[in-house]
Structure formats: C-alpha cells, structure tokens
Amino acid sequence: MPITPRQFGDRGRRRAESLGIDPERLPPGQSPTVKWPVLSVEEAPRTPAAEWTLRIDGAVREPFTLDWAALQAEPQVAWEGDIHCVTRWSKFGMHWRGLAVAPLLQRAGLSPDAGYLLAESPTGYTTNLPLSDVLEHPALVAFEADGGPLEPEHGGPMRLFVPHLYFWKSAKWLSRLQVLEHDELGFWERNGYHHRGDPWAEERHSVSDYVARTMRRDARRRGSVS
C-alpha cells in the first residue's frame, strides 16, 4: 500500500529527530536528506562562467545587463538555512552566497505597476513569482553553495535562490529577470504546480495530486521546456 503524505511527513519528523534536527524546522509532508538530489527537466548548460550574463528588464525604467566580471564585482551577501523541494525532501543548514535580488531590481527602476517577476534560463525554463517574494524576503542571485561554486547540475554558474518557497522557484542557470505588470505562469506552473509554492502551506499543486503527477510525467517525457 502506498505511503500517504501524512505518513511520509510523520516518518520525516522521526528522521529529523534521528539526525539531531528540530522537527519543527520541517514543513509538513517533508523529510530531511543528507544528500542534495539533482532534479531537472532539462540538460544542464555547460557555458563557461566567464561567458555568462544576467539581463534585468521588462517593466523597469533602466534595463541593464551584467556580465560575469561585473556580477562578481557587486557586493555579495551570505544566507544560511534550509531548502525544501516539492518532491518532499528538505536539506538543512546550507550556506549560500550571491547577490541580493532586491537592489538589482531597484537599480533598474521598477515601474509603478510592476507586481511580478519571471525568472528565465537559456534552456527555456521559466518560473513566476510575486515581486514581494524577492523584495520582502531573502532572495539571491546565487553563485556558491556550502563553500564552493555551484555545480552545473545544481544550477551553476548561477541560479535564482528563493529559500522560503519550494525549490522549483529557484530557477537554475539564471540568465534573465523580467519584471512584469501581470502574472505569467512559468514552466511547472503551466504543468500543474502551484502559482506560489509556500512549503509551510503545502502549496504544491494547483490541481489534484493525481492530475499533477500525470502532467509532470508528460512534461518530463516531452523532454523540453519550450
């Protein structure tokens, strides 16, 4: 008999205790992992970091692009805490470093009607967020995790990092932040995932779990995010 989400969550809390982790740090339905699983719907790009750029545009007064050297010259910030994947694993006590998203967007000059953000990767992957989730919460353009450069499989050379939401919102291989005046669903959001993705509210899917599994399986079988 398949394990239910509640049983999985109860098992996860027991596992957290066995690892010396306060189970109150574990969102409902999650279980801690000591590894860092690799989950991607597309193949990791192998573009050298020195050739990478980040474009910030859309509903802004002064769009701009930063190349890798300029990105590395910006003031960097650190973040320490836990991350949570919609597939029910959580990884605790991670250390991240990168650029805070809010100052970059503010430098571009947000339109008075701006309310949303679309993060994009050169693979075609996108994910949408309310601007409040990157302006009022910690959010990074991340280069490092746990003391080393981000590996390509984990989104390197840089990814969006929004740790208070499920991890599919932290778009890998970030190349563009497009500010929008309207909400525009990203790849997984068009394929049954929740529009926001708060782990503590279990905002996993916008459809039933069964339909979401079917949509996810079909999306992976297509092997394309475009």
C-alpha positions as CSV (number, residue, x, y, z in Angstrom):
1,M,0.0,0.0,0.0
2,P,1.5,3.4,-1.0
3,I,2.6,5.6,1.9
4,T,0.3,8.6,2.4
5,P,1.6,12.2,2.6
6,R,0.8,12.3,6.3
7,Q,2.6,9.1,6.9
8,F,5.6,10.4,4.9
9,G,5.6,13.6,7.0
10,D,5.4,11.6,10.3
11,R,8.3,9.5,9.1
12,G,10.2,12.6,8.1
13,R,9.8,14.1,11.6
14,R,11.2,10.9,13.1
15,R,14.1,11.0,10.7
16,A,14.8,14.7,11.6
17,E,15.0,13.8,15.2
18,S,17.4,10.9,14.5
19,L,19.6,13.4,12.7
20,G,19.5,15.8,15.5
21,I,17.3,18.3,13.7
22,D,14.5,20.1,15.4
23,P,11.4,18.6,13.6
24,E,9.7,22.0,14.0
25,R,12.0,23.1,11.2
26,L,10.5,20.6,8.8
27,P,7.5,21.8,6.7
28,P,4.5,19.4,6.6
29,G,4.9,16.4,4.3
30,Q,8.7,16.8,4.1
31,S,11.6,14.5,5.0
32,P,15.3,15.6,5.6
33,T,18.0,14.4,3.3
34,V,21.8,14.5,3.9
35,K,22.4,14.4,0.1
36,W,21.5,17.1,-2.4
37,P,19.3,15.4,-5.0
38,V,19.6,16.6,-8.6
39,L,16.2,17.1,-10.3
40,S,16.0,18.9,-13.6
41,V,13.6,18.7,-16.6
42,E,16.3,19.9,-19.0
43,E,20.0,19.2,-19.6
44,A,22.5,21.4,-17.7
45,P,24.1,24.0,-19.9
46,R,27.9,23.9,-20.0
47,T,28.6,27.5,-20.8
48,P,31.7,28.7,-19.1
49,A,31.0,31.1,-16.2
50,A,33.1,33.9,-17.8
51,E,30.6,33.9,-20.8
52,W,27.5,34.1,-18.6
53,T,25.4,37.3,-18.3
54,L,22.3,38.4,-16.4
55,R,19.7,40.6,-18.0
56,I,17.2,42.6,-15.9
57,D,14.4,44.1,-18.0
58,G,10.7,44.3,-18.5
59,A,8.6,46.8,-16.5
60,V,11.6,48.9,-15.5
61,R,12.9,52.3,-16.3
62,E,16.5,51.4,-17.0
63,P,17.1,47.8,-18.1
64,F,20.6,46.6,-17.9
65,T,22.9,43.5,-18.4
66,L,25.7,42.4,-16.1
67,D,28.5,40.2,-17.4
68,W,30.2,37.7,-15.2
69,A,33.0,40.0,-14.1
70,A,30.5,42.8,-13.2
71,L,28.4,40.3,-11.3
72,Q,31.4,39.2,-9.3
73,A,32.3,42.8,-8.5
74,E,29.0,43.5,-6.9
75,P,28.6,43.4,-3.1
76,Q,27.8,39.8,-2.1
77,V,25.7,38.6,0.8
78,A,25.5,35.2,2.6
79,W,22.5,33.2,3.7
80,E,22.3,30.2,5.9
81,G,19.3,27.9,6.4
82,D,17.1,25.2,5.0
83,I,15.7,24.4,1.5
84,H,12.6,22.4,0.6
85,C,11.7,20.6,-2.6
86,V,8.2,20.0,-3.8
87,T,9.2,16.3,-4.2
88,R,9.3,16.2,-0.4
89,W,12.9,16.4,0.5
90,S,14.4,19.1,2.7
91,K,18.1,19.9,3.1
92,F,19.1,21.6,6.3
93,G,21.9,24.0,7.3
94,M,23.0,25.1,3.9
95,H,25.3,28.1,3.3
96,W,24.7,30.2,0.2
97,R,26.4,33.3,-1.3
98,G,25.5,35.6,-4.1
99,L,23.9,39.0,-4.8
100,A,20.7,40.2,-3.2
101,V,17.9,40.4,-5.8
102,A,16.2,43.5,-4.4
103,P,19.0,46.0,-5.0
104,L,19.4,44.8,-8.6
105,L,15.7,45.3,-9.3
106,Q,15.7,48.6,-7.6
107,R,18.7,49.8,-9.7
108,A,16.6,49.0,-12.8
109,G,13.8,51.3,-11.5
110,L,10.6,49.3,-11.1
111,S,7.5,50.5,-12.9
112,P,4.8,51.8,-10.6
113,D,2.5,49.0,-11.8
114,A,5.2,46.2,-11.6
115,G,4.0,43.4,-9.5
116,Y,5.6,40.1,-10.7
117,L,8.8,38.6,-11.8
118,L,9.6,35.9,-14.4
119,A,12.9,34.2,-13.9
120,E,14.3,32.7,-17.1
121,S,17.1,30.3,-18.1
122,P,18.7,29.9,-21.6
123,T,17.2,26.4,-21.6
124,G,13.7,27.9,-21.9
125,Y,12.8,27.2,-18.3
126,T,10.8,29.9,-16.5
127,T,9.2,30.4,-13.2
128,N,7.0,33.2,-11.9
129,L,6.9,35.0,-8.6
130,P,5.2,37.9,-7.0
131,L,7.7,40.8,-6.6
132,S,7.0,40.7,-2.9
133,D,8.7,37.3,-2.7
134,V,12.1,38.8,-3.7
135,L,11.7,42.3,-2.3
136,E,10.4,41.4,1.2
137,H,12.2,38.1,1.7
138,P,15.8,36.9,1.3
139,A,16.4,36.2,-2.4
140,L,19.7,35.8,-4.1
141,V,21.3,35.5,-7.5
142,A,23.5,32.7,-6.1
143,F,27.0,31.7,-7.2
144,E,28.1,29.5,-4.3
145,A,26.6,26.7,-2.0
146,D,28.3,25.2,1.0
147,G,31.6,26.9,0.4
148,G,32.1,26.1,-3.3
149,P,30.9,27.3,-6.7
150,L,27.6,26.0,-7.9
151,E,28.0,22.9,-10.0
152,P,26.1,22.9,-13.3
153,E,23.8,20.1,-12.1
154,H,22.7,22.4,-9.3
155,G,22.2,25.5,-11.4
156,G,25.7,26.8,-11.8
157,P,27.3,29.1,-12.6
158,M,24.3,31.0,-11.1
159,R,20.7,30.4,-10.1
160,L,17.9,32.3,-8.5
161,F,17.6,31.4,-4.9
162,V,14.3,32.0,-3.0
163,P,14.6,29.7,0.0
164,H,11.2,30.4,1.6
165,L,9.5,28.8,-1.4
166,Y,9.6,25.3,-2.8
167,F,12.9,24.9,-4.7
168,W,11.5,24.8,-8.3
169,K,11.0,28.6,-7.8
170,S,14.8,28.9,-7.5
171,A,15.4,28.8,-11.3
172,K,18.6,27.1,-12.3
173,W,21.1,28.7,-14.8
174,L,19.6,32.1,-14.3
175,S,20.1,34.5,-17.3
176,R,17.2,36.9,-17.1
177,L,14.9,38.5,-14.5
178,Q,11.9,40.0,-16.3
179,V,9.7,42.4,-14.3
180,L,6.1,42.2,-15.2
181,E,2.9,44.1,-14.6
182,H,0.8,41.0,-14.8
183,D,1.4,37.4,-13.7
184,E,2.7,35.0,-16.3
185,L,2.9,31.3,-15.4
186,G,6.3,29.6,-15.7
187,F,7.0,26.1,-16.9
188,W,6.0,24.0,-13.9
189,E,3.1,26.4,-13.1
190,R,1.7,25.6,-16.5
191,N,2.1,21.9,-15.8
192,G,0.1,21.7,-12.6
193,Y,2.4,23.2,-9.9
194,H,1.1,25.9,-7.5
195,H,1.5,29.5,-8.6
196,R,3.4,30.5,-5.5
197,G,4.7,27.4,-3.7
198,D,4.9,28.1,0.1
199,P,6.2,24.9,1.8
200,W,4.6,25.7,5.1
201,A,1.2,26.0,3.5
202,E,1.9,22.9,1.3
203,E,1.3,24.8,-1.9
204,R,2.5,22.0,-4.1
205,H,0.0,21.8,-6.9
206,S,-2.8,23.9,-8.5
207,V,-4.6,20.7,-9.5
208,S,-5.2,17.3,-7.7
209,D,-2.1,15.3,-6.9
210,Y,-3.1,12.7,-9.4
211,V,-3.5,15.2,-12.3
212,A,-0.2,16.9,-11.2
213,R,1.6,13.5,-11.4
214,T,0.2,12.9,-14.9
215,M,1.2,16.4,-16.1
216,R,4.6,16.1,-14.5
217,R,5.2,12.7,-16.2
218,D,4.1,14.1,-19.6
219,A,6.3,17.2,-19.2
220,R,9.3,15.0,-18.5
221,R,8.6,12.6,-21.3
222,R,8.5,15.5,-23.8
223,G,12.0,16.4,-22.6
224,S,11.6,20.1,-23.4
225,V,10.6,23.2,-21.5
226,S,9.9,25.3,-24.6
